[in-house]
Structures are given as C-alpha cells and as structure tokens.
Amino acid sequence: MILVTGATGEFGKHAVQQLMKKGVNVSDISILSRGMEKANNYKEDGITVKIGDYTNYDSLVKAFKGVDKLLFVSSSEIENRAEQHQNVVKAAKATGVKHIVYTSFMRKQERDNSAIAFLQDSHLKTEKWIIESGITYTFLQNATYLDMLPMFIGEQVLETGVIMQPAGNGKSSLVLRQELAEAAAVVLTSEGHENKAYPLVNNQAISYNEVAEIIAEISGKDITYQSPSSEEYQAALKNYGVPDEYIGLFTAFSIAQSNGELEMSDNSLEKLIGRKPTTAKDFLTKIYA
Ligand SMILES: NC(=O)c1ccc[n+]([C@@H]2O[C@H](COP(=O)([O-])OP(=O)(O)OC[C@H]3O[C@@H](n4cnc5c(N)ncnc54)[C@H](OP(=O)(O)O)[C@@H]3O)[C@@H](O)[C@H]2O)c1
C-alpha cells in the first residue's frame, strides 16, 4: 500500500494522478487528509482516505497502519514544520513503513547564513531524522516551482512592463511542480531509488533579465527588469500592500538567487521522467503568448 500525504494540495494531487496513470491499482493507493470533505474526489475514485494531521502523532499512527511506501509531502506550515515532520517520521517508524519518499528542497551546500536557511532548516532536520530512523528513503530535493514565477514577477507584468526583484543576475533552475510529482510517482513505482537523494532541477536555469526578454518577445510589449536593493524592494512591496510574510519570502528567494544558490546542474529529473523538463520559456509562452 502506498500512502500519499498532502494529497489535498497541488503536488500530492499530481502525484496520485501519476500513480494511477502508471497503472497502480486504486486499491493500492491511500491518501492522508486533514478532513474527509476535502477528499471526497478521492473516495469517489475508490482511493482509501485516511484522516490525519502532522500535528497529531496518534492520528498519523492510525493512518500509517498497513502502509509500505509513504510519499511524505512536506508541510506548508513553515514555522511548525520541523515538529510536524518529526511526528511523521516517528509514526512511520512505529507502524513499520518500509520506504519514505520525502519532498525536500534543492541545496548546493548547507549554509547557515543562506537567505533561505529558515526554509532549509526543517528539510535538513527531516532528512536527518529519516536516515536515523533506519527506514529506506528517497529524498526528492525539489527546485523552486516554475509555477510560482508569475507570482514572483507580478501578475500585472504586462500592464506595468516592469519586473522588480533584488536577484541581480542570479539564475534559478525552476521546475514545473507537475513534473516533480511525476518524478515522485516514478520513484514509488520502480526499483533502484533506495537510500538516494535526487536534486530535481531544470538544467536550463533562468535569470529575471532573461524572463523579461522572453515575455517581451512573446507578448510584443516592452518589459524591463530592475534589481533594486532588498530594502528598496521591500519598501515598494509594502507600498503595494503586500503582506509582510510574502515580502519576507520573496526577498529571501531573490537573495538566494542572487547568491547563486538556486542554480544547479543535474540530470536526475530528466532521467526519472524520461524527457527534458519543461523550460521556463515553454511555460512563459503558454501564459503570455
Ligand atoms: N519547491 C517549491 O518551490 C515549493 C513551493 C511551495 C511549497 N513547497 C513545499 O512543497 C509542499 C507541496 O507543495 P504544494 O504546492 O502541493 O503545496 P500545497 O498545495 O499548499 O499543499 C500542501 C499540502 O500539505 C497539507 N498539510 C499542510 N499542513 C498539514 C498538516 N498539519 N497535516 C497534514 N497535512 C498538512 C495540506 O493539507 P490541507 O489541504 O488540509 O491544507 C496540503 O494537502 C508544500 O507543502 C511545501 O512544503 C515547495
């Protein structure tokens, strides 16, 4: 039995779809949800819905009974993520889960002074706890989702004609979330991924300058990229009424990009999905053409 957590979210949803597409019988798939009403579509498909919350260890122990492979989708609650993940790993150990496939985050090196250390910290801890548990693992060290690019550059970019990010000339190896979920399904349904960590990145990294050039080319509009200081950027976002939480997140990602932390070359994703990952240009063309 495979259990997919986070299946009410985007990544988990795609992963379940890919498992079904690969011929896994619905009777061999279960999902974890915080509420039954959120998972009605799965019930209709004949998939077993287990109710559980990362904050509630006992609910996880109940949900993980009889599970062989766990697709552990990392929590979206960054501040509480480490504690929540510790519950998941402990419950997996207590119930005899045989293989954990964990959605981690790409990293070039472990740096305490990284702008995104606050995001990386819980992933590093979780990987360590999983290794210490002795359970067979596969770590999917996912790049930043390409799907988030329109949000980073501003939904009104065609009207404003300006992309503003304090990322300098830094590049990011962005990947479509759907393709990362497809890779997870491949790992769950094939052999040879035991105790491996895969950096899942797009080999064609892209800078905001290049993003601006591509959108200008496909839309026929003038689009320019400006890289202000972090302080100027944050002041501008505050002026637009962007919530502080987002300002912090966007700035951190941009600084990491500017420092070269989000650019990596690795072909694990291509090998897993059996084709070249969708490029940022293909993705942008679909949106802005
Ligand atoms: N690589 C990247 O660029 C990137 C970007 C964003 C996020 N992420 C990470 O990747 C994960 C999956 O991405 P996504 O796009 O699928 O995120 P998403 O759509 O926000 O889905 C998050 C999933 O986690 C579940 N979840 C949150 N807190 C939980 C808890 N306490 N107990 C049990 N389940 C809980 C949510 O359940 P509910 O439906 O009940 O809320 C939802 O199913 C995120 O959670 C985050 O850790 C990566």
The ligand as a Gaussian input file, in Angstrom:
#p B3LYP/6-31G(d) Opt

LIG

0 1
 N        9.727000      23.664000      -4.298000
 C        8.962000      24.738000      -4.183000
 O        9.098000      25.743000      -4.904000
 C        7.856000      24.760000      -3.185000
 C        6.955000      25.817000      -3.205000
 C        5.913000      25.822000      -2.292000
 C        5.812000      24.789000      -1.377000
 N        6.715000      23.772000      -1.379000
 C        6.645000      22.625000      -0.431000
 O        6.083000      21.529000      -1.151000
 C        4.889000      21.087000      -0.488000
 C        3.876000      20.663000      -1.530000
 O        3.614000      21.756000      -2.391000
 P        2.129000      22.088000      -2.851000
 O        2.276000      23.084000      -3.923000
 O        1.385000      20.842000      -3.076000
 O        1.556000      22.807000      -1.530000
 P        0.003000      22.953000      -1.148000
 O       -0.842000      22.950000      -2.368000
 O       -0.065000      24.112000      -0.217000
 O       -0.314000      21.608000      -0.343000
 C        0.182000      21.408000       0.960000
 C       -0.430000      20.116000       1.473000
 O        0.082000      19.877000       2.784000
 C       -1.027000      19.579000       3.631000
 N       -0.739000      19.953000       5.008000
 C       -0.397000      21.177000       5.461000
 N       -0.306000      21.134000       6.807000
 C       -0.620000      19.880000       7.190000
 C       -0.740000      19.238000       8.435000
 N       -0.527000      19.890000       9.579000
 N       -1.084000      17.932000       8.463000
 C       -1.323000      17.256000       7.316000
 N       -1.244000      17.808000       6.081000
 C       -0.902000      19.119000       6.042000
 C       -2.162000      20.421000       3.074000
 O       -3.397000      19.940000       3.574000
 P       -4.712000      20.898000       3.621000
 O       -5.359000      20.777000       2.258000
 O       -5.520000      20.299000       4.700000
 O       -4.242000      22.293000       3.915000
 C       -1.974000      20.183000       1.587000
 O       -2.514000      18.948000       1.209000
 C        4.453000      22.301000       0.352000
 O        3.667000      21.859000       1.455000
 C        5.774000      22.893000       0.760000
 O        6.357000      22.198000       1.870000
 C        7.723000      23.725000      -2.290000

